[in-house]
Amino acid sequence: AWADALADAAPAESAALALMRRALLIPAALVARVAPERRAAVAAEVADGTLLEVPVEAAARCQEARGLLKRISEARIPLEDAFDSRFILFREPDGLREHVAVVIGAPETAAGPVPLRLHSACLTGDLFGSLRCDCGEQLRNAVAEIEALGGGVLLYLAQEGRGIGLANKLRAYTRQDAGLDTLDADHSLGFAEDERRYAVAVDMLASLGIRRVQLLTNNPGKIAALTDGGIEVASRQALYGTLNDHNRRYLSAKAERAGHMLEGVLNGKARQR
């Protein structure tokens, strides 16, 4: 697995893998040492712009954008299930990823914890209604539930495929069709079971002035990440989609191997089709 390879790698190799991961490429890199007699020539090519030099320390930190997120633009966008909604766009410093805070109602005036959903982008599920996951239903259910709770925030995070990107998610789907479950498919490509980081979510909440939340999630990792970032998770509320024959294996793997709290949907207490 990528995580094992990274743990065992030397600093230069680890930094190279981190750069691949940041670029949403398969985490594999060719690393070569520069011979002493070639260093002057390489330095000259760096100086004239032929080669790009990235210090190992900077490359190793490329996944971290804490404190560097920029609030770029916003607009009022009425939604079918939440008429009073604003979209606020945040951009990471390298411009590769943009995240959106969907602010429903006026959560800044809430006396208690703010209803919050962290939703990782899923093109196939959110936009096209893929039956391989429950993401699209979770997204729509979250908006409706936040509205029903009197307002709150949905953070739409650019973390497709648990952070591996769309191209790699499609590769993983092909491997699932050959028999692997969702976690083993990611591992076979060199990724950990979940490549997402939530420092950007903490920064977005700080920009919105939100420090105490009621989190709509089934993922204990999100609770831990927010807590570690100084956000008080006052309570958790389950959020399910629909169980079907296409996503049953996916949801079971998340529950049994990744610890997601999906008893309600897997035990038949939520809707099925």
CORHU-V622416 format. One record per run of one state. SS is the DSSP state (helix for helix, strand for strand, loop for the rest). FROM is the first residue (numbers start at 1). LEN is the number of residues. Records with the same first field share a line. If there is no record, write none. Layout:
SS = FROM-LEN ; FROM-LEN
This chain:
loop = 1-1 ; 9-2 ; 23-13 ; 48-8 ; 61-9 ; 77-8 ; 92-6 ; 105-2 ; 110-4 ; 121-2 ; 128-7 ; 149-3 ; 158-2 ; 164-2 ; 178-4 ; 189-10 ; 209-3 ; 217-3 ; 229-3 ; 238-5 ; 244-4 ; 259-4 ; 267-5 ; 273-1
helix = 2-7 ; 11-12 ; 36-12 ; 56-5 ; 107-3 ; 123-5 ; 135-14 ; 160-4 ; 166-12 ; 182-7 ; 199-10 ; 220-9 ; 248-11 ; 263-4
strand = 70-7 ; 85-7 ; 98-7 ; 114-7 ; 152-6 ; 212-5 ; 232-6 ; 243-1 ; 272-1
